[in-house]
Amino acid sequence: MGYQFDVSLVWRTLPVLWRGVVVSVELWAACLVVGLALGLLVALARLSPLRPLRVLGRAFVEFFRNIPALIQLIWFFYAFPILIGAQMTPFTAAVLGISLNTAAFSAEIYRAGIQSIERGQWEGARAIGMSRATSLRRVILPQVFRRMLPAFTNRAVEVGKVTSLASVLSVQELMYQGRILSSTFYRPLEIFTTVGLVYLVMIYPLTWTSGLLERRMARTT
């Protein structure tokens, strides 16, 4: 082909890509924290003895789980402001869209974990005078987190990759910076190869941790 890979360009663009990495990590952390917290509430709604809460929880999960994350991001940035009468920043819209998407998937992880706990655990906690909320906080959830830790780690990996979609809203994260550099230097091979490797370095530790946790859990069960 005769194409010469320009290594010097990679080194020159690293500072710009690093700024994108910082924004990506901030977006990743915000979406993961909000998504996991909201996912727990949705899971509890799905398991509630009250039918309206169960219906609402299921509707939330099915809505955000079955609509592509990209469409959700675009909707929250372009359409949602029409409803609320105020424009959001691209970063805020990205956090909102990805967090709600993450919550839908996380809710099912929580629900599966809670339902996997033996009924005797609830009955034992009730026998010593614990309320349902106290039993959930002190007995059930600690076991759920332990059992579902590999699944939560995998979810964190997925959130890290989904943050790249925020580039369509001009959030200046890693993928956005890569696109700008590619259009500036007309060297997509060098730029996007580097962007891909940076994502690999960012996300692989979590993937490795997930595999380690799964093997460890398999030995202890």
Secondary structure, 3 states (H helix, E strand, C coil): CCCCCCHHHHHHHHHHHHHHHHHHHHHHHHHHHHHHHHHHHHHHHHCCCCHHHHHHHHHHHHHHHHCCHHHHHHHHHHHHHHHHCCCCCHHHHHHHHHHHHHHHHHHHHHHHHHHHCCHHHHHHHHHCCCCHHHHHHHHHHHHHHHHHHHHHHHHHHHHHHHHHHHHHHCCCCHHHHHHHHHHHHCCHHHHHHHHHHHHHHHHHHHHHHHHHHHHHHHHHC
